[in-house]
Amino acid sequence: MFHPKTSIYNETRDEIVSMGLRDSWSDTGTITFPQRPDGKRGEGDSSGSPDLQPNGRNWPTLVIEVGDSSSLEKLRADMRWWFSESNYQVKIVLLAKLDRPGRRIILEK
């Protein structure tokens, strides 16, 4: 069965491994970060980073946000939060909006 929250990250990780970077990549999984202005905490569905984090960086490099019930606008707001809150230590936010009635997946980087 297709589980979008893990399947998309697993495919991405497979590509990282195929580039020979298996030993230098850390999966950080579903991870929660500091409280947002709206009172919620930032929580990516999947995330990862290179092992060596310069200057004590503790933010992931890659965050994947998957939305089934969330609107695309909400996912985009989450993306903006990741970039601004991390002071752009997060380099890539991949958004995946599931449109079950339309039988499609919208991906944005």
Phi and psi in degrees as a GROMACS rama.xvg file:
@    title "Ramachandran Plot"
@    xaxis  label "Phi"
@    yaxis  label "Psi"
@TYPE xy
-78.6723  120.128  PHE-2
-114.256  100.064  HIS-3
-59.1577  -33.4819  PRO-4
-66.2889  -32.1574  LYS-5
-101.435  -33.3631  THR-6
-63.147  -42.7552  SER-7
-64.9576  -42.9107  ILE-8
-66.6032  -42.2373  TYR-9
-60.2633  -40.4623  ASN-10
-63.8109  -41.4391  GLU-11
-63.6546  -45.4885  THR-12
-62.5291  -39.0359  ARG-13
-58.3616  -38.7633  ASP-14
-67.2886  -38.9101  GLU-15
-62.1444  -44.279  ILE-16
-63.4986  -41.243  VAL-17
-65.3713  -19.1698  SER-18
-85.8111  3.90239  MET-19
82.8725  20.0082  GLY-20
-106.526  18.4518  LEU-21
-53.202  -45.4973  ARG-22
-79.5969  -6.48048  ASP-23
-115.954  14.0508  SER-24
-121.216  134.855  TRP-25
-116.264  127.003  SER-26
-79.4376  127.063  ASP-27
-106.485  -1.94298  THR-28
61.2835  -151.284  GLY-29
-77.8605  119.224  THR-30
-134.404  141.074  ILE-31
-106.5  136.886  THR-32
-121.514  175.888  PHE-33
-48.3724  157.668  PRO-34
-61.6557  139.613  GLN-35
-87.4055  163.365  ARG-36
-58.3819  -28.6892  PRO-37
-83.5822  8.94908  ASP-38
89.4987  -8.1119  GLY-39
-93.5267  163.918  LYS-40
-101.93  147.645  ARG-41
-74.8454  123.843  GLY-42
-138.421  109.663  GLU-43
-80.7309  149.994  GLY-44
-70.7848  -32.7021  ASP-45
-152.877  151.92  SER-46
-161.392  164.477  SER-47
-166.955  166.281  GLY-48
-152.914  158.559  SER-49
-63.0457  151.289  PRO-50
-60.4841  -44.035  ASP-51
-83.0722  115.452  LEU-52
-107.106  106.588  GLN-53
-64.7007  146.05  PRO-54
55.9838  33.013  ASN-55
67.6599  22.6525  GLY-56
-59.5432  132.601  ARG-57
-120.719  9.82709  ASN-58
-92.3148  146.468  TRP-59
-69.5139  157.873  PRO-60
-81.5351  -36.3472  THR-61
-122.236  130.861  LEU-62
-127.152  135.135  VAL-63
-114.964  124.894  ILE-64
-113.052  123.012  GLU-65
-114.755  131.103  VAL-66
-125.831  125.503  GLY-67
-103.491  -57.8054  ASP-68
-89.6968  -18.6031  SER-69
-74.7563  144.41  SER-70
-76.7833  161.932  SER-71
-62.7271  -35.3449  LEU-72
-63.725  -39.4217  GLU-73
-65.4095  -42.975  LYS-74
-61.9644  -39.1645  LEU-75
-66.7805  -36.7585  ARG-76
-64.1737  -40.9794  ALA-77
-61.3099  -41.4823  ASP-78
-60.3832  -46.1853  MET-79
-61.4757  -38.941  ARG-80
-61.6371  -46.0185  TRP-81
-57.1059  -46.2461  TRP-82
-65.2995  -50.094  PHE-83
-70.4618  -44.4113  SER-84
-65.3011  -33.3526  GLU-85
-86.2688  1.73091  SER-86
55.2693  39.8343  ASN-87
64.7292  24.937  TYR-88
-74.3593  -30.5617  GLN-89
-73.6633  124.122  VAL-90
-99.562  -31.3032  LYS-91
-136.932  129.177  ILE-92
-120.381  118.853  VAL-93
-100.884  122.868  LEU-94
-103.268  135.856  LEU-95
-129.766  109.142  ALA-96
-100.235  119.2  LYS-97
-89.1571  122.719  LEU-98
-113.402  85.6192  ASP-99
-63.3553  -45.5153  ARG-100
-60.4989  -37.7648  PRO-101
-84.3862  -2.78113  GLY-102
51.378  52.2834  ARG-103
-148.802  162.984  ARG-104
-124.306  127.318  ILE-105
-100.488  122.27  ILE-106
-110.135  135.743  LEU-107
-136.66  140.267  GLU-108
